[in-house]
Amino acid sequence: MKSSPILAVVLIILGVTALAYQGFTYTTREKAVDLGPIQITAEKTHDVPLPPIIGAIAIVGGIILLVVGRPKA
């Protein structure tokens, strides 16, 4: 089986997901206070936005891979 159709489907799925969620969030822990044996940590949330153009490019790229990868009859 060729990898081109698989890659095309993965790109389309990633593009639709990027358009649906428009970004992701992750949390990190940082030391707020460090007084010898006493340590206080704080959780900090970071947002990473994904522009809709990235999702659109992934969908178009996947469709192009599907069309180009088809055998000509």
N, C-alpha and C positions, 0 to 999 in steps of 0.2 A: 504494500500500500504506500502510495506517495505521501510525503509529508506536507505537500502544498495544500491540499484540502483541509487537513487537520489544522494547520496554521491559520488558514482562512477562517475556519469556524471559531478558533480561539480568539482571533482578532475581533470578530463580530461580537462575540460574547463579552469581551473586555470593553469594547466600545459602548455597547448597550449598558453595561454596568457603570462605566464612567459617566454616561449621560444621566443615569438614574440617581447615583449617589452624589455626584459633583464634588467629591473630595473624601478625605478620611481624617480621622482623629487618632492620635496616640498619646499616651501618658508616660511621663518620666518622673523618677523620684530624685529629689535633690536634697542635700543636707541644708537645713535651715539654721540649726544651732548645733555646735559641737563643743560641749563643756566636759572634757574628760570622759567619764563613763556614761554621761548623759548625751544622747544624740536625738535630735528631732529632725524628722524628714518631712518634706512637703511634696505632694504630688502636683505636678504641673501638666496641664493639658495643652497640646499643640494641635492646631488645625492646619491641614495641607489641602488647599483648594485645587481642584482640577478644572481647568477651563473646558467648556463644552466642545471647543474645537478639537481637543485631543480625542474625545469619544467619537466625533464625526469622522476624523481622519482614520481612526482604527476601523470603523465600520466600512468606510469607502475602500480602504486597503484590503480588508477581508473580502469584500464583494469582487474587487478587481482580481484578487488571487483565485477566487472561485471561477470567474469567467475565463481567465487566462489558462488555468490548469485543466480545463475540460478538454477531453480528446475531440478532435475534429472529425465529424462523420461525413 
